[in-house]
Amino acid sequence: MTRKEWLIAVIFTFITIIAWVAFDIIHTSSQVEIPTDIQQLIEPLNPNLDTSVLDSTP
C-alpha cells in the first residue's frame, strides 16, 4: 500500500470511530426513564410476615 492509501484508511477509521462514539452518546442520552407510578409498582415486597394478623383470625 502506498502512503496515500494508508492515509485514506486512517481517515476512514478515524471517521468510523468518531461516528461510533457520537451514536453511543446519543443512544445513552435518549434512554427512557421509568414513570413514578410504575416505579412504585415494581418496588420489592417486605419479606417479613406480620403474625399479628394471623393470630387475630378465628
C-alpha positions as CSV (number, residue, x, y, z in Angstrom):
1,M,0.0,0.0,0.0
2,T,1.2,3.4,-0.8
3,R,1.3,6.4,1.6
4,K,-1.9,7.8,0.1
5,E,-3.8,4.5,0.6
6,W,-2.7,4.3,4.2
7,L,-3.8,7.9,4.8
8,I,-7.3,7.2,3.3
9,A,-7.6,4.0,5.5
10,V,-6.6,6.0,8.6
11,I,-9.1,8.8,7.8
12,F,-11.9,6.3,7.3
13,T,-11.0,4.5,10.5
14,F,-11.0,7.8,12.4
15,I,-14.4,8.9,11.0
16,T,-15.8,5.5,11.9
17,I,-14.6,5.7,15.5
18,I,-16.0,9.3,15.8
19,A,-19.4,8.2,14.4
20,W,-19.4,5.2,16.8
21,V,-18.8,7.4,19.8
22,A,-21.3,10.0,18.7
23,F,-24.1,7.4,18.2
24,D,-23.3,5.8,21.5
25,I,-23.6,9.1,23.3
26,I,-26.9,9.9,21.5
27,H,-28.2,6.4,22.4
28,T,-27.2,6.7,26.1
29,S,-28.7,10.2,26.4
30,S,-32.1,9.1,24.9
31,Q,-32.7,6.3,27.4
32,V,-36.3,6.2,28.6
33,E,-37.0,6.8,32.3
34,I,-39.5,4.7,34.2
35,P,-42.6,6.7,35.3
36,T,-43.0,7.1,39.0
37,D,-46.3,5.2,39.2
38,I,-44.7,2.1,37.6
39,Q,-41.6,2.5,39.7
40,Q,-43.8,2.3,42.8
41,L,-45.3,-0.9,41.5
42,I,-42.0,-2.7,41.0
43,E,-40.6,-1.9,44.4
44,P,-39.6,-5.1,46.4
45,L,-42.1,-6.5,48.8
46,N,-41.5,-6.7,52.5
47,P,-40.4,-10.3,53.2
48,N,-41.4,-10.2,56.9
49,L,-44.6,-11.9,57.8
50,D,-47.0,-10.0,60.1
51,T,-48.0,-12.7,62.6
52,S,-50.4,-10.5,64.5
53,V,-52.8,-10.6,61.5
54,L,-52.7,-14.4,61.6
55,D,-53.3,-14.5,65.3
56,S,-56.4,-12.3,65.1
57,T,-58.2,-14.6,62.6
58,P,-60.6,-17.2,64.0
